[in-house]
């Protein structure tokens, strides 16, 4: 087939509901190298601190709604993103997403090997 469709909740969320939700859609969309994830974070929610050095994957974070902060822990720097902002990260950049705002934040995360 020349295309695939998926709904956000086709896979189970890997984040507990009280923190929001995180749905990895790579398998549902049958992509070979492109990762596509929906992340929703409640206020005070945060993602896992990680880098993608082993996978060689660079990532894009697109904020659909709300505001988030991305802590770049190796740099001791924080990038603030609001609705419609996009951040690109090198694989070796250690990062952690935080919702320090007052409303639920929704993001689209895209990753692919270099």
Secondary structure in CASP SS format (residue, H / E / C, confidence):
PFRMAT SS
TARGET T0000
AUTHOR 0000-0000-0000
METHOD secondary structure of the structure
MODEL  1
X C 1.00
X C 1.00
X C 1.00
X C 1.00
X C 1.00
X C 1.00
X C 1.00
X C 1.00
X C 1.00
X C 1.00
X C 1.00
X C 1.00
X C 1.00
X C 1.00
X C 1.00
X C 1.00
X H 1.00
X H 1.00
X H 1.00
X E 1.00
X E 1.00
X E 1.00
X E 1.00
X E 1.00
X C 1.00
X H 1.00
X H 1.00
X H 1.00
X H 1.00
X C 1.00
X C 1.00
X C 1.00
X C 1.00
X E 1.00
X E 1.00
X E 1.00
X E 1.00
X E 1.00
X E 1.00
X E 1.00
X E 1.00
X C 1.00
X C 1.00
X C 1.00
X C 1.00
X E 1.00
X C 1.00
X C 1.00
X C 1.00
X E 1.00
X C 1.00
X C 1.00
X C 1.00
X C 1.00
X C 1.00
X C 1.00
X E 1.00
X E 1.00
X E 1.00
X E 1.00
X E 1.00
X E 1.00
X E 1.00
X E 1.00
X E 1.00
X C 1.00
X E 1.00
X E 1.00
X E 1.00
X E 1.00
X E 1.00
X E 1.00
X C 1.00
X C 1.00
X C 1.00
X C 1.00
X E 1.00
X E 1.00
X E 1.00
X E 1.00
X E 1.00
X E 1.00
X C 1.00
X C 1.00
X C 1.00
X E 1.00
X E 1.00
X E 1.00
X E 1.00
X C 1.00
X C 1.00
X C 1.00
X C 1.00
X C 1.00
X E 1.00
X E 1.00
X E 1.00
X E 1.00
X C 1.00
X C 1.00
X C 1.00
X C 1.00
X C 1.00
X C 1.00
X E 1.00
X E 1.00
X E 1.00
X E 1.00
X E 1.00
X E 1.00
X E 1.00
X E 1.00
X E 1.00
X C 1.00
END
